[in-house]
Amino acid sequence: MSIGVSTELPVSAGLQRVIGQVVADTPGPTLLCTASLHGNEPAGLRALEQVFSRLQADRPPIRGEVTGLLGNLTAVARGQRFVDSDLNRLWSPEMVVALRAGDTSATGDTEEREAAELLAEIDSVVARARGPVFCVDLHTTSGPSPPFATVSDTLRNRRFALPFPVPIVLGLEEHLDHTLLGCLDLGCLDGEGRVTMGFEGGQHDEPSSIDHCEACVWIALAESGVLESPDSLPLVLEARDRLSRTVKNLPKVVEVRHRYALKACERFLMLPGYVSFQPITESDVLAKDARGDVRPPEAGRILMPLYQRQGDDGFFVVREFRPFWLAVSAFLRHLRMDMALHWLPGISRHPDRPHTLRIDRRVARFYALQIFHLLGYRRRRIEDGTLLVTRRKE
Ligand SMILES: [Zn+2]
């Protein structure tokens, strides 16, 4: 069975921004699912269609709201990742303001138009919310992969994501600027950060990727509290069972250690046969480019090897993050140990940004970045030779 969308379809034919929507009479949480921000990833769209038709047929008791939104209509109709620019890399605070004002580039960028329409729908879902808002963004990968979740490492996001029976990838957001989830997580819409989780269902055209995305949405309905009695629903139990069978023997939590970013004209070619979470060593040749063999800077496991032409992440290297350290970091964050970090030599508070520390790396080279990660600091950036790390609101 192929889940590809025919490229012969006229642009956006038959596709609608709102895939499905159920607003319950009883107030409660909101679950906002987005799918196909990348047009060559139709599995999330198909999965949401299936969930909404089941919700309509079975009518399980729900409270609050669940809405499914389609990301890039034009690119889905064409079966390609994007038309002019990546719809999942443009969500800066400035762009959100420009999109709302209808004040985007005069170049007629397809994705800016898509983003303006999508943002209008998200704004109305958020404005209508009668409880916490949970955001789940469904994706698939170009290479073969078991399903996994990507989580920006705040305690509230962990609480939501850890019950999903799939590996959790922490720290991807540190490497990807201006994603939609990053924007929702940081509160770019209205200053209030939302609970967010990304989900990768498997390879783009694998029929099982639809099943994995559908399972994710059922579990999200349960974990967000939108379903009133999830444990009595066989669909939720089946969903948990289906995902846990697929990811047997994989680590529960991994942390991104390295992103291999593609530069233009490098003629990057991933060698065949790599699968997400496959162990790799420093001597493994993963890909070729204009300069020759590409090896990882450290051993670990490979994540999302690039097997498509569009996109600029060659691959990621991840490493297991032991549950013990998860517990330690939750404990340290509850104690607000981060309040004392600037007392250490070489570390100072940023004068203008309240949650940002400046690290003089000549003095503070002995504090591993890991310590800052444990305390919830991410988003490293170098400015004037100084390392900046910013902590997200828990
Ligand atoms: Zn994607």
Boltz pocket constraint, residues with backbone or C-beta under 6 A from the ligand:
constraints:
  - pocket:
      binder: B
      contacts: [[A, 37], [A, 38], [A, 41], [A, 138], [A, 139], [A, 140]]
      max_distance: 6.0
